[in-house]
């Protein structure tokens, strides 16, 4: 029997500072009503100065290892769009701070699809015998790349981290990931982009005012992203359902990337799933990119929605553009 990756632990962390729609409405031309009705978001958490993505990742990682009942892992994969530094990767320092010493550790960049990509990457390592137990983390501090003057992005994103432990196991035991559907379309890269700060366009010097250049911030073309997100998440979810041999109506919980409640409902409609089967926590945390799916999973488990034995389908869409889906039967795992 081939080796499967089995979910054995789950942990999350959000920074303490809560930013409400009302607070954003004081400095931006927006309103609680617009944000709530167009996205479903009512508040989000933002890390303050001095807190980096790695700090959130360490907190979530600590909780996931506790949930798994063991700090014994030999691989760390950290999905993030907002690493602590352009170089080196954030994962090795996170691993070191978690006391994991010299384990293999790397970052993975697939924007909002990062966590699903990271699950697939760690699953591959486990299947190949490269790793026995992997810590997979999605962590972000989007507050550091949001343009405070851009109402189209500032109201949407939040900071946070979520992590799972995967261990080698059997494909037919609860918690085994039942396959992965991944894809990308780089012809659409400009839809979600931080234009400068990479090799294509190194960061420009701050102007004489000392202000941060506008192109060093995150930008998103919301409308086409919305359209592609629905189409791709629905198609990828269906491909994953086919792989798992599940009919859509037998799925207990759809845990989709928490970008917009209207997107989640549209995907559920296209799949023929009841909207009530959609896990939603974006109202309280916003879009946390690579952290979004583990945060939504933990919220649904803690809230008593997802219980052991439930069929759980996960799907994400993000910058690149990228998308991906996976599925599992929920095991006896509670967030640490
Ligand atoms: N407050 C008030 N008005 C606003 C705001 C705001 N915060 N933001 C935009 N508007 C205005 C626009 O300027 C526009 O005004 P106009 O009609 O006068 O031009 C109007 O509201 C409608 O704007 P749209 O962008 O068409 O609004 P839409 O209904 O599409 O909602 C949103 C925007 C929420 C961004 C939506 O398009 C969306 O959710 N897109 C998908 C995001 C997503 O899925 N991201 C996932 C990947 S992200 C990643 O990978 C990092």
Boltz pocket constraint, residues with backbone or C-beta under 6 A from the ligand:
constraints:
  - pocket:
      binder: B
      contacts: [[A, 29], [A, 30], [A, 31], [A, 34], [A, 35], [A, 38], [A, 39], [A, 110], [A, 111], [A, 112], [A, 113], [A, 151], [A, 152], [A, 155], [A, 156], [A, 192], [A, 220], [A, 221], [A, 222], [A, 223], [A, 225], [A, 226], [A, 229], [A, 259], [A, 260], [A, 263], [A, 289], [A, 317], [A, 318], [A, 319]]
      max_distance: 6.0
